[in-house]
Amino acid sequence: MTHLFLYASSLLPTLVVPADTIPQSKADSLRSVQLTEIVVSASRVPEQVLKSAVSIETLNARQIRQSAQPSYFDAIENLKGVQILTSSLGFKVYNTRGFANTTNVRFTQLVDGRDNQAPHIGAPIASALAPSDLDIQRVEVVPGVASALYGMNALNGLANLITRNPFESPGLSIGQKTGINHVGDSQQSAQVYSETSLRYAHVIKQRLAFKVNLVYQRGYDWIANNTMDLNPNGNVSLGLLGADNPAQDPVSSYGNESANRRTLTLGGKRYSVARTGYYEADVTDYRLRNLRGDISVHYRLTPTTEIAYTYQGATLDNVYQRTNRFRLSNYRIDQHSLTLSSPSVQIRAYRTSENTGNSYNLRSMAENIEKAYKTDDKWFADFTTQFNTSTRADRSVPDALRDARTFADAGRPVPHTATFDAEIERLRSINNWDVGAALQVKSWMYHAEGQYEPTKVALRQFRQRTGIDLLAGFDFRRYVVYPDGNYFINPTNPGENLIYGKMGAFVQATRSFVEDRLKLVASLRIDKNTYFDPRLNPRVAAVYSISPEQTVRISYQNGYRFPSLFEAFSNVNSGGVKRVGGLRIMSEGIFEKSYLRSSIDAFQTAINTDVNTNKLTTAQAIEKNKGLLKANPYTYIKPEQVNSFELGYRGLVLKKRLYIDADAYYTIYRNFIAQVEAYVPLGNNADSIPYYLNNRTTQGRYRLWTNAQTTVYNYGASLGLRYSIGGAWSVAGNASLARLDRTSNSDGLEEAFNTPKWITNVSLSNANLWNGVGATVSYKYQSEFLWQSALATGLVPAIHNVDAQVNYRLPKAGLSFKLGGTNLLNQYYYTFIGGPAVGGFYYTSITFETGR
């Protein structure tokens, strides 16, 4: 690895570090760093982290500076209990406490309290609207249920990214980060990454201040190249396995999925055959570009009352993943917000707009390049003709199948040729995934919220008399979507914008007892969605101070999640399978008439086995096996519900050198929002339904949003330790356990757990090793786990990562330098099946800052 560090060292004059880092570090004080730190996200009011009623993880400026990761956004991965899914170099998805997916609508990401989700999916597009490294003050992560106070999607947790106020942090900051990835990659030569950042904040006459941030990123993305076959037993009854299987479906190859397969009768036997498909690298551009920035103007009406206007905007080219993977191209998202804050009142309103630009679906692109040069009917007919010709010439079956594919593929566009590239340009403009690949969504989100602490001012005497602190709040949200005809339609008023929304309110009471050693907190929230009855979310918690440095806590929370816009209203044509939202107005008549795809697959497999091995005719096999067909038992979508119990401890022991943070939880999920594939026979003769469902051309194929009938129980625990060895040396570590306890009424549709049993992080650091030089080395272990999704299912191998960094500060000159690397050993790994292979990333950075 020496040559990697020599290369990185050569980049040092052009480099990055988080901006909030200039002062010389002093001897570590766990007491001041950990116990007196003030957080706001756990209870929506400022409180000491020690006395927080629920688990909360923080990442402050000191920790960011010492992190071995290149940015605070990456450093969140090392927080206790946090699981990261890497969809691309510029797109990481956070999750806590299980049930992860690549667009996690159960986890909320806030910036200064503002939800920065992409409206049409109900989840953030990674760092698209996130603050820059230069502007971040701290990160607060609340794992587990937070919907009693936040509503929205905070069923699995939330992250609040808190920025630097221009009044408190004026001055100029400039950062340059340069890195390299794809070192030793057999598919791609080493590529340079660059990130340039600027922050400028200024105070005008004490009352008025503003700040400007700008970030520009360029790089080359990680490549999805997983060749594992998702359909290895497609022709097992014929003994055709591995390379001989004509129904292969490699994970990172598209255009050969279930919708692109047919059952062909060849030589009296039934073969499952897929079209050839293209790998992801053939149909996408892996270049990464992200330009984002924000402008804020702050005015102080009084020394403690402030009004602020903020504009955030971003454009990006990036790979992104939902059920399928997408190339985002000229994607744009903007947010305008207005905030009023005082000691007792906060009011916030914002509008987010989204335009997917020239983005496209990679799977649809691949399968429609195939169909454009030769229709499915023609391709499978050519395949049949050549197979029969080859077998008559005494070719073996495997060779005849290969001959048939070569013949059927004649004229197929070759990747990265002018013809192929022209076809990509043509299909990316066609907004119908049955014949094109465009993702053309325009959406808006309007949000207003406020909270009031009456016992701080108006009811101060009530607080003095009763000892009760009160907090109340409300929120109002509306989604507006332009019906593009492919992704969304308006089912009630065609041609008009689609509107979907909710409103809610909460109240929280806090009181201390036993000479302030016992704090009790109770919250109650009510939410009303356009299509659902009101729902109540209660939370109760208690915190007991064993001593000034030790507390224990216990809490219970109930939470609901209403279906996201996409889950409620999607109307997507996708390769012959239509994805439909779960509301009655979208899917009425489909649930009632459909049959489960899983039973249809079992039915067709049984037919193939009986024809190929038991010498039955197709009609005989259909009659024998029609009992395998199962009518769709699911129905229209309902809100998702969770009940969670948590126990925790925080404390400083061993002469205040060892900080301990431990928690354990037990959670019960009901009405999981998930998808079911179900097919509708296209015929009116009830006696012929098995025959319709044996023939792809006589079925309507659907993927429907619905609720699992399963109740799921899961539990977990985590432990975080930090020990001050002496001077500026410290060792830290955390371990998180997550387990799926059991299910009742198991129906096979419950949302996949998708979480490793163990995630551990260990680090050794010194903030002032020698004359302003600091260093950190860290190790991450993540155990093997089963990943299940509509795109791909399989085992994600265990991860063993070593990261390290050294940094150097020149406070008088306002300069900070950092040299580091993640995955130093360059062992490529996946964080989920269907995602890219992630290798080593080696970087240098420099930050110049004035005015602190």
C-alpha positions, -999 to +999 in steps of 0.1 A: +000+000+000+030+023+002+025+036-034-010+047-025+002+069+003+030+083-018+003+092-044-019+107-018+010+127-003+016+142-037-019+156-036-014+172-002-010+208-014-044+206-031-064+191-002-096+190+029-107+189+066-139+199+083-139+236+089-147+236+126-112+224+135-087+252+138-080+256+176-052+236+191-066+206+209-062+203+246-061+172+268-093+152+262-120+158+287-148+132+284-168+150+310-170+182+290-172+165+256-198+139+264-219+148+295-225+185+292-231+184+254-264+200+245-287+182+220-321+192+206-333+164+184-343+138+211-369+160+227-372+190+203-358+212+231-322+218+243-311+193+269-279+176+281-272+144+263-268+127+297-305+134+306-320+126+272-350+104+276-342+083+245-310+071+227-292+098+208-258+097+191-238+128+183-210+138+160-194+171+170-167+191+153-140+175+174-151+140+164-154+150+127-119+164+127-105+131+142-126+108+120-108+087+095-136+093+070-133+121+043-164+139+055-189+142+083-215+125+061-193+094+059-183+096+095-219+090+106-213+054+096-191+050+127-219+061+151-233+034+174-261+014+159-259+030+124-260+008+093-249+023+060-261+012+025-238+025-003-258+028-035-230+049-051-200+071-042-224+100-038-254+082-023-254+066+012-285+056+030-287+055+068-307+030+089-309+020+125-325-010+142-334-031+113-356-034+082-332-015+059-338-007+022-321+015-004-346+044-001-354+043+035-387+059+040-387+049+077-357+071+085-358+109+083-330+132+075-333+169+086-311+199+081-316+224+109-350+208+115-360+209+078-369+176+061-347+174+030-364+145+013-370+141-024-408+146-024-418+119-049-401+091-029-404+104+007-367+099+014-335+120+009-313+118-022-283+112+000-262+145+004-280+164-023-294+190+001-269+183+030-247+210+044-210+212+034-182+200+056-173+237+062-207+246+075-216+216+097-217+222+134-228+188+146-249+157+138-275+142+160-289+108+153-319+094+172-321+056+165-355+040+167-390+054+168-392+092+168-427+097+153-443+108+185-426+142+182-417+143+145-444+123+127-433+121+091-413+089+084-394+087+117-402+051+124-367+038+124-350+070+135-338+104+123-306+123+116-305+161+122-277+179+105-271+212+123-252+240+107-232+270+119-251+302+126-234+332+108-237+353+139-216+328+159-193+317+131-185+345+107-156+344+083-143+328+051-136+291+047-122+273+017-117+236+014-103+213-013-105+176-011-088+154-036-089+116-037-085+085-057-106+053-061-108+023-083-072+014-074-065-021-086-100-024-101-101-049-130-129-031-147-118+005-143-085+024-140-078+045-110-100+077-110-095+111-093-121+126-071-123+163-064-145+183-040-142+221-037-160+239-009-165+276+000-183+292+030-185+329+037-204+344+066-206+380+076-223+400+104-237+435+095-244+459+123-250+432+149-286+425+138-281+412+103-260+384+091-257+361+061-238+331+049-231+315+016-220+279+009-210+263-023-198+227-030-187+211-063-179+174-065-166+154-094-156+117-095-162+083-109-187+061-092-184+026-078-194-001-103-222-026-098-207-058-112-222-087-093-225-118-115-243-140-090-272-158-108-306-150-092-323-178-112-299-207-109-326-234-108-346-221-138-339-253-157-329-277-130-354-303-141-333-305-173-300-306-155-289-273-171-270-254-144-244-226-143-233-214-177-256-240-194-287-224-179-305-204-206-325-185-180-296-169-162-303-136-144-270-121-130-276-095-103-261-066-121-274-075-156-307-061-167-331-072-195-331-109-184-354-108-154-387-127-150-405-103-173-379-111-200-382-149-198-405-173-216-412-210-214-404-226-248-413-261-258-383-275-276-379-311-287-409-320-266-395-305-234-401-272-217-372-248-213-372-215-194-352-190-216-343-154-209-332-127-233-295-119-230-295-086-212-268-060-206-246-053-176-251-021-157-218-007-169-230-010-205-260+012-200-250+039-176-225+068-172-206+064-139-193+099-138-204+117-106-211+154-105-228+173-077-232+211-074-250+222-043-251+253-022-272+275+001-277+311+010-291+322+044-300+357+057-305+360+094-321+390+112-322+393+150-354+411+161-341+410+196-309+394+211-328+361+215-354+363+186-342+355+151-358+352+117-339+335+089-345+328+052-326+299+036-323+287+000-307+254-007-303+239-041-285+211-059-280+196-093-265+161-096-255+133-119-253+101-099-264+065-097-294+060-074-314+030-063-350+022-055-365-011-066-344-006-097-312+013-102-313+047-120-290+071-136-298+106-123-288+131-149-294+168-145-315+160-114-324+192-095-338+198-061-344+232-044-357+243-010-368+277+002-374+281+039-384+307+065-378+302+102-386+322+133-370+312+165-370+325+201-366+309+235-402+297+236-414+298+200-402+282+167-421+285+135-408+271+102-422+269+067-405+255+036-411+245+000-391+218-017-393+213-055-378+184-075-372+178-112-356+145-123-343+161-155-328+136-180-327+107-156-335+071-166-342+036-153-312+013-160-332-019-162-358-004-186-330+010-207-314-025-210-345-044-218-358-018-243-325-017-262-331-054-265-367-050-277-360-021-300-337-041-323-358-073-321-392-078-305-397-105-279-418-125-303-392-124-330-363-131-307-379-162-291-390-174-325-355-171-339-341-189-308-366-218-313-357-221-350-320-222-345-322-246-315-342-271-337-317-267-365-287-273-342-303-304-325-311-319-360-274-315-367-267-336-336-254-307-315-256-313-277-284-295-259-261-270-242-243-262-275-277-260-293-289-235-267-257-214-272-261-215-310-297-204-306-288-174-284-260-164-309-285-166-338-313-147-319-288-120-309-277-113-344-278-075-349-279-068-312-264-034-305-229-036-290-222-015-259-202+018-263-206+020-300-222+049-318-254+029-325-257+018-289-251+053-275-277+067-300-303+042-287-296+053-251-302+089-260-335+079-278-349+058-250-340+082-222-365+106-237-394+081-238-415+083-207-430+048-207-409+020-193-426-006-215-409+010-245-385+036-231-365+044-199-371+081-189-377+091-153-396+124-157-410+134-123-418+169-111-429+172-076-433+197-048-435+195-010-450+223+012-444+220+049-453+243+078-447+236+115-444+253+148-437+246+184-443+266+216-430+262+251-456+282+271-440+275+305-409+294+295-427+328+293-465+329+294-470+302+320-438+307+340-458+309+372-475+276+364-441+260+359-429+274+392-460+261+410-462+227+394-426+220+381-441+210+348-425+220+314-449+220+285-442+218+248-468+218+220-465+218+183-482+213+149-473+205+114-490+207+080-477+190+048-488+188+012-473+169-017-480+181-052-470+160-082-473+166-119-490+135-134-465+125-161-485+095-172-459+069-165-448+073-129-478+091-116-514+097-127-543+116-111-569+089-107-598+113-099-590+144-120-569+134-150-546+161-162-546+180-129-518+179-104-520+151-078-523+163-041-516+142-011-509+154+025-513+152+062-515+174+093-507+167+129-501+181+164-484+170+196-481+180+232-453+170+256-450+174+294-419+171+315-415+171+352-387+163+376-390+146+410-368+134+438-347+166+440-344+166+402-329+131+400-360+116+383-373+132+351-406+120+336-416+128+300-449+121+283-458+130+247-490+125+226-493+131+189-522+130+166-519+128+128-545+129+100-538+119+065-560+127+035-570+090+030-569+077+066-585+082+099-566+101+127-539+081+145-524+087+180-487+083+188-479+083+225-445+083+242-436+080+279-401+080+293-382+082+326-346+092+333-331+086+367-298+102+378-278+076+398-252+103+403-242+136+385-223+114+360-246+084+356-282+080+344-306+052+335-336+056+312-366+037+301-392+045+274-421+033+254-432+047+221-460+039+196-456+052+161-475+052+128-463+058+093-487+068+065-479+055+030-454+076+011-465+094-021-450+066-042-465+038-021-499+054-023-501+066-059-475+050-081-486+040-116-455+027-133-452+008-165-421-014-162-412-042-185-447-057-187-451-055-149-472-025-137-464-011-102-496+003-087-501+023-055-520+007-027-549+032-023-583+019-033-586+047-060-554+032-076-558-005-073-595-013-070-604-045-089-568-057-091-565-071-056-598-089-060-590-107-093-553-115-090-532-145-081-499-145-062-469-146-085-451-169-061-479-195-066-479-190-103-441-196-104-445-228-084-474-238-107-453-233-138-422-250-123-444-280-115-457-281-150-422-281-164-411-309-142-441-330-151-436-325-188-398-329-187-395-358-163-429-374-159-438-373-196-472-356-191-487-334-217-489-297-209-527-299-205-524-329-181-497-311-161-519-280-158-548-300-145-526-319-121-510-287-106-538-261-107-543-265-070-510-247-065-525-214-076-534-191-047-557-161-049-542-128-037-552-125+000-539-089+004-559-057+001-557-019+001-529-002+019-531+009+056-507+029+078-478+010+093-476+007+131-448+001+156-445-003+193-411+000+209-396-004+244-362+009+253-338+007+283-306+026+285-276+038+306-251+066+303-223+072+326-187+083+333-167+060+356-131+051+365-122+086+376-142+100+347-119+084+321-144+058+308-176+069+291-203+043+287-235+045+266-256+014+264-292+007+253-315-023+245-348-023+227-377-045+218-399-036+189-432-049+174-442-040+139-476-045+124-490-038+089-456-036+072-459-016+040-445-039+014-451-050-022-468-081-036-465-094-071-499-107-084-511-115-119-546-111-133-559-137-158-570-120-190-601-139-197-637-144-184-639-181-184-633-192-147-625-228-158-597-216-179-579-195-153-550-221-149-545-220-187-544-182-187-519-182-159-496-207-177-493-183-206-475-150-202-495-134-230-528-141-212-521-124-178-519-089-166-488-085-143-488-062-113-467-052-083-490-038-057-483-018-025-500-034+004-495-045+040-480-077+053-504-098+074-474-107+096-466-093+130-428-090+134-409-089+166-373-078+167-348-068+194-313-054+197-288-037+219-258-015+215-228-005+237-205+025+232-173+030+251-147+058+251-116+057+273-092+085+279-058+068+281-040+100+290-031+133+274-049+135+241-049+097+236-083+080+235-097+046+225-133+042+215-155+015+203-191+004+198-210-027+191-246-031+179-267-063+179-299-065+158-320-096+156-353-107+141-369-124+170-400-140+155-430-136+133-466-145+138-490-152+109-459-154+087-471-148+051-438-144+033-445-108+026-431-091+057-406-064+049-371-079+048-350-074+079-318-067+058-297-060+088-264-076+100-264-093+134-233-074+145-219-040+136-187-030+155-164+000+153-131+004+172-107+034+169-075+047+185-069+085+182-047+113+194-058+149+186-024+163+193+002+136+188+031+159+182+032+197+175-003+200+161-003+166+144-033+144+151-040+108+140-067+081+140-069+045+130-102+027+130-116-008+123-151-018+113-166-052+113-201-061+099-213-096+100-227-115+070-265-111+066-294-120+043-305-092+019-340-095+004-355-071-021-376-070-053-344-065-073-322-092-058-319-116-028-288-131-014-261-131+013-241-100+018-206-111+029-190-099+061-171-066+060-137-059+075-125-023+070-095-004+082-095+034+079-069+059+090-060+095+089-034+120+100-041+157+103-020+188+109-032+223+120-015+257+117-039+278+138-022+311+132-023+307+095-059+293+096-048+261+078-058+225+084-045+195+065-057+159+064-044+128+047-063+096+050-080+066+035-111+044+039-109+006+032-071+010+033-066-027+024-088-022-008-109-053-002-139-047-024-173-053-007-210-049-011-233-033+015-264-050-002-272-073-031-276-053-063-254-024-051-219-015-063-186-030-052-169-005-029-131-003-028-105+018-012-108+056-012-076+076-005-078+113+000-060+145+010-076+178+020-068+213+030-090+239+047-082+276+050-104+295+074-105+331+088-127+348+113-130+322+140 
